[in-house]
C-alpha cells in the first residue's frame, strides 16, 4: 500500500458521525492510531468502538471544540494514549443558518467559536506538540465551498470557512521550518448538514437510506458519500504528501480539484492616483469588467 500511516497517531475532531467519522476510518484503515473527538460522550465512544471492530487502535475524547482548554486536553489524551501526535484533522462544526438581518449574535458567535476558533485552538495545540517532538506533522483543516464562494444564509459559516482557508495559507508559511504541512480540504458529501440545502436535501436523505447517488450528480455537484471524501485526508496525512502545503483541495463524488488562491486579475494605473471620477471611468471599461461571480454555482437538480 503506497499510502501508509503505520506508526502515526491522528486526532479527528467532530468524528462521531458523518465526514469526521469517515476521515477517522480512512486514517485508521491506512494504519494510524486514532483519537475520536465528539461533543457527545456516547457518540464518540460508539465511533471509537466501530473503529476497533475494524481492527483500528482507537480511543475517544468527549469535548466541545472551541476553547484552548478543550484543545489542549484532546492533544494531551492522544499523547497519553499513544505516546505522540502526527496528524490533526480539524473537522468539528455546527450550522446556524439565517439571512443577515435575522441572524442573532448568538448564532454568529457559536459557529465562529466552533469552526474558526476551534480550528485555531486545536491547530495551535497540535503544532506545539509537533515542535516538541521535532519530526514534523500534518494539519488538515476542513473548509467548505461556502468559504470559497459564499452561500446564501450562511454569513457565519462562510466567514468561518473563509478564515480557515486563510489560516491554512498563513500556517503553511509559519510551520514550514518545523516540517509541518498545512492544507484545507474542501469537501462536498451527503451528511446531516447537506440535508439543510434545499436542492441537495432529497439526495442526501436518499444516500442516508443507502440509495446510490446518481452519476450526473456525483460530477455536476461533486456530490457523493463521506467515504468518497475521506481518501484525500488519508493521502494528505501520509509521507506521499510531504511536498503539498498551503493548498485548498476540493473533493466530492467523482471530482478532485485544486482551488485557486485569491489573486488580482486586472489592474490599471494612473499618474497621481485615483479620484472617484477616474475610478468610475476605469472600473467599467477595464478593471471591473466583467465582475467576478459569487455564490455556489447552481446545479440542475432535475436529474439527467
C-alpha positions as CSV (number, residue, x, y, z in Angstrom):
1,X,0.0,0.0,0.0
2,X,1.6,3.3,-1.1
3,X,-0.4,5.5,1.3
4,X,0.6,4.1,4.7
5,X,0.1,5.7,8.1
6,X,1.5,2.8,10.2
7,X,3.1,4.2,13.3
8,X,1.2,7.5,13.1
9,X,-1.2,9.0,15.6
10,X,-4.1,11.1,14.4
11,X,-6.8,13.2,16.0
12,X,-10.1,13.9,14.2
13,X,-12.4,16.5,15.8
14,X,-16.1,16.1,15.3
15,X,-15.5,12.4,14.3
16,X,-18.6,10.9,15.9
17,X,-20.5,10.8,12.6
18,X,-20.6,12.0,9.0
19,X,-17.5,13.3,7.4
20,X,-15.5,13.2,10.6
21,X,-16.2,9.5,11.2
22,X,-15.3,8.8,7.5
23,X,-12.0,10.6,8.0
24,X,-11.2,8.7,11.1
25,X,-12.0,5.4,9.4
26,X,-9.8,6.2,6.4
27,X,-6.9,7.2,8.6
28,X,-7.3,4.0,10.7
29,X,-7.5,1.7,7.7
30,X,-4.3,3.2,6.4
31,X,-2.6,2.2,9.7
32,X,-2.9,5.2,12.0
33,X,-4.0,5.0,15.6
34,X,-6.9,7.4,16.0
35,X,-8.3,9.7,18.7
36,X,-12.0,10.3,18.0
37,X,-13.4,13.5,19.3
38,X,-17.1,14.5,19.6
39,X,-19.1,16.7,21.8
40,X,-21.2,13.7,22.9
41,X,-19.5,11.0,25.1
42,X,-21.9,8.4,23.8
43,X,-21.4,9.2,20.1
44,X,-17.6,9.5,20.5
45,X,-17.4,6.1,22.3
46,X,-19.6,4.4,19.7
47,X,-17.5,5.8,16.9
48,X,-14.3,4.6,18.6
49,X,-15.9,1.2,19.2
50,X,-16.8,1.0,15.5
51,X,-13.1,1.7,14.5
52,X,-11.9,-1.0,16.9
53,X,-14.2,-3.5,15.3
54,X,-12.4,-2.8,12.0
55,X,-9.0,-3.5,13.7
56,X,-8.1,0.1,14.3
57,X,-6.5,1.2,17.5
58,X,-8.8,4.0,18.6
59,X,-9.7,6.0,21.7
60,X,-12.3,8.7,22.2
61,X,-12.3,12.2,23.9
62,X,-15.6,13.9,24.5
63,X,-15.1,17.7,24.3
64,X,-16.9,20.7,22.8
65,X,-14.3,22.1,20.4
66,X,-13.6,25.8,20.6
67,X,-11.7,26.8,23.7
68,X,-8.0,26.3,24.4
69,X,-8.6,24.0,27.4
70,X,-10.5,21.5,25.3
71,X,-8.0,21.6,22.5
72,X,-5.1,21.0,24.9
73,X,-6.9,18.1,26.6
74,X,-7.6,16.4,23.2
75,X,-3.9,16.6,22.3
76,X,-2.8,15.5,25.7
77,X,-5.1,12.5,25.5
78,X,-3.5,11.5,22.2
79,X,-0.1,11.6,23.8
80,X,-1.2,9.8,26.9
81,X,-2.9,7.0,25.0
82,X,-0.4,6.6,22.1
83,X,2.7,8.5,23.1
84,X,2.8,11.1,20.3
85,X,0.7,13.0,17.7
86,X,1.3,13.2,14.0
87,X,-1.9,14.4,12.4
88,X,-4.6,16.9,13.4
89,X,-7.8,17.0,11.4
90,X,-10.0,19.9,12.5
91,X,-13.4,18.8,11.4
92,X,-15.8,19.8,14.2
93,X,-18.6,22.1,13.2
94,X,-22.2,23.3,13.6
95,X,-24.7,25.2,11.5
96,X,-26.9,28.1,12.4
97,X,-28.2,29.3,9.0
98,X,-30.1,32.6,8.7
99,X,-30.0,35.6,6.5
100,X,-28.0,38.6,7.6
101,X,-30.9,40.7,9.0
102,X,-32.3,37.8,11.0
103,X,-29.1,36.2,12.3
104,X,-28.6,36.7,16.1
105,X,-25.3,37.4,17.8
106,X,-25.6,34.0,19.5
107,X,-26.0,32.2,16.2
108,X,-23.0,34.1,14.7
109,X,-20.8,33.6,17.7
110,X,-21.4,29.8,18.1
111,X,-20.5,29.0,14.5
112,X,-17.4,31.2,14.7
113,X,-16.4,29.6,18.0
114,X,-16.6,26.0,16.8
115,X,-15.4,26.3,13.3
116,X,-12.9,29.2,13.3
117,X,-11.7,29.4,16.9
118,X,-11.9,25.6,17.3
119,X,-9.6,25.2,14.3
120,X,-7.2,27.7,15.7
121,X,-7.0,26.2,19.2
122,X,-6.7,22.6,18.0
123,X,-4.1,23.5,15.4
124,X,-2.1,25.5,17.9
125,X,-2.1,22.7,20.5
126,X,-1.1,20.2,17.8
127,X,1.7,22.3,16.4
128,X,3.1,22.9,19.9
129,X,3.3,19.1,20.2
130,X,4.8,18.7,16.7
131,X,7.5,21.1,17.5
132,X,8.3,19.4,20.8
133,X,8.6,16.1,19.0
134,X,10.8,17.6,16.4
135,X,9.9,15.4,13.4
136,X,7.1,17.3,11.7
137,X,3.4,16.8,11.4
138,X,0.2,17.4,9.5
139,X,-2.5,19.9,9.9
140,X,-5.6,19.0,7.8
141,X,-8.2,21.7,8.1
142,X,-11.8,21.3,6.8
143,X,-13.2,24.1,4.7
144,X,-16.2,24.4,2.5
145,X,-17.3,25.7,-0.9
146,X,-19.3,28.3,1.1
147,X,-16.0,29.7,2.4
148,X,-14.6,29.8,-1.1
149,X,-17.5,31.5,-2.8
150,X,-20.1,32.5,-0.2
151,X,-23.5,31.0,0.2
152,X,-27.0,32.4,0.9
153,X,-28.0,32.3,4.5
154,X,-24.5,31.3,5.8
155,X,-22.8,34.5,6.9
156,X,-21.3,32.9,10.0
157,X,-20.4,29.6,8.3
158,X,-19.0,31.1,5.1
159,X,-16.9,33.6,7.2
160,X,-15.5,30.9,9.4
161,X,-14.6,28.7,6.4
162,X,-13.0,31.5,4.5
163,X,-11.0,32.2,7.6
164,X,-9.9,28.6,7.8
165,X,-8.6,28.8,4.2
166,X,-6.6,31.9,5.0
167,X,-5.2,30.2,8.1
168,X,-4.1,27.3,6.0
169,X,-2.1,29.6,3.8
170,X,-0.6,31.5,6.8
171,X,0.3,28.5,8.8
172,X,1.9,26.8,5.8
173,X,4.4,29.6,5.9
174,X,4.8,29.7,9.7
175,X,5.1,25.9,10.1
176,X,7.4,25.1,7.1
177,X,10.6,25.3,9.1
178,X,9.1,22.7,11.5
179,X,8.3,20.3,8.7
180,X,4.6,20.7,9.3
181,X,2.4,20.8,6.3
182,X,-1.0,22.6,6.4
183,X,-3.8,22.1,3.9
184,X,-7.5,22.7,3.7
185,X,-9.9,20.1,2.4
186,X,-13.0,21.5,0.6
187,X,-15.5,18.6,0.8
188,X,-18.9,18.0,-0.6
189,X,-20.9,15.0,0.7
190,X,-24.2,13.7,1.8
191,X,-24.3,14.5,5.5
192,X,-26.8,15.8,8.0
193,X,-25.5,19.3,7.2
194,X,-26.3,19.0,3.4
195,X,-29.8,17.8,4.3
196,X,-30.4,21.5,5.0
197,X,-29.5,22.6,1.5
198,X,-32.8,22.6,-0.5
199,X,-31.5,21.2,-3.8
200,X,-29.4,18.6,-2.2
201,X,-31.7,17.6,0.7
202,X,-33.6,14.8,-1.2
203,X,-30.3,13.3,-2.4
204,X,-28.7,13.5,1.0
205,X,-31.7,11.8,2.5
206,X,-31.7,9.1,-0.1
207,X,-28.0,8.5,0.4
208,X,-28.7,8.2,4.1
209,X,-31.1,5.3,3.3
210,X,-28.3,3.6,1.3
211,X,-29.5,4.6,-2.1
212,X,-27.0,5.2,-4.9
213,X,-26.1,8.8,-5.7
214,X,-26.7,9.4,-9.5
215,X,-23.6,9.7,-11.6
216,X,-24.6,13.0,-13.0
217,X,-24.9,14.5,-9.5
218,X,-21.5,13.0,-8.5
219,X,-20.0,15.0,-11.3
220,X,-22.2,18.1,-11.7
221,X,-22.2,18.9,-8.0
222,X,-19.3,16.8,-6.9
223,X,-21.8,15.2,-4.5
224,X,-21.1,11.8,-3.0
225,X,-20.7,10.0,0.2
226,X,-18.4,10.9,3.1
227,X,-16.3,7.9,2.2
228,X,-15.7,9.5,-1.3
229,X,-14.0,12.4,0.5
230,X,-12.1,10.5,3.2
231,X,-9.3,9.2,1.0
232,X,-7.9,12.8,0.5
233,X,-7.4,13.1,4.2
234,X,-5.5,9.8,4.4
235,X,-3.4,10.9,1.5
236,X,-2.6,14.3,2.9
237,X,-1.7,12.7,6.3
238,X,0.9,10.4,4.6
239,X,4.5,10.7,3.6
240,X,3.4,10.8,0.0
241,X,2.1,14.4,0.6
242,X,5.3,15.8,2.1
243,X,5.5,18.3,-0.7
244,X,1.9,19.6,-0.5
245,X,1.2,22.6,1.8
246,X,-0.8,25.8,1.8
247,X,-3.4,24.4,-0.6
248,X,-7.2,24.2,-0.7
249,X,-8.1,20.9,-2.3
250,X,-11.7,20.1,-3.3
251,X,-13.2,16.6,-3.3
252,X,-16.6,15.1,-3.6
253,X,-18.4,12.4,-5.6
254,X,-16.3,11.8,-8.7
255,X,-14.4,15.1,-8.6
256,X,-11.0,16.1,-7.2
257,X,-9.9,19.7,-7.7
258,X,-7.5,22.4,-6.7
259,X,-9.0,25.7,-5.6
260,X,-7.1,28.9,-6.7
261,X,-6.0,31.4,-4.1
262,X,-7.4,34.9,-4.3
263,X,-5.4,36.8,-6.8
264,X,-5.5,40.1,-8.7
265,X,-6.9,39.5,-12.2
266,X,-6.9,43.0,-13.7
267,X,-5.3,46.3,-12.8
268,X,-5.0,49.9,-14.1
269,X,-2.5,52.6,-13.2
270,X,-3.0,56.4,-13.2
271,X,-0.3,59.0,-12.6
272,X,-1.0,60.9,-9.4
273,X,-3.5,58.2,-8.1
274,X,-7.3,57.8,-8.3
275,X,-10.2,60.1,-7.6
276,X,-13.9,59.0,-7.7
277,X,-14.4,60.2,-11.3
278,X,-11.3,58.4,-12.6
279,X,-12.4,55.2,-10.8
280,X,-15.8,55.5,-12.4
281,X,-14.2,55.7,-15.9
282,X,-11.7,52.9,-15.4
283,X,-13.8,50.4,-13.4
284,X,-16.5,49.9,-16.0
285,X,-14.1,49.8,-19.0
286,X,-11.1,48.0,-17.7
287,X,-10.7,46.8,-14.1
288,X,-14.2,45.7,-13.2
289,X,-15.4,44.3,-16.5
290,X,-16.5,41.6,-16.2
291,X,-17.0,41.3,-12.4
292,X,-16.3,38.1,-10.6
293,X,-19.1,35.6,-9.9
294,X,-20.1,34.7,-6.3
295,X,-22.1,32.0,-4.6
296,X,-22.0,28.3,-5.0
297,X,-23.0,27.6,-8.7
298,X,-26.5,26.3,-9.2
299,X,-26.9,22.7,-10.3
300,X,-29.8,21.4,-12.3
301,X,-31.4,19.1,-9.7
302,X,-34.0,17.9,-12.2
303,X,-31.8,14.9,-13.0
304,X,-30.4,13.5,-16.2
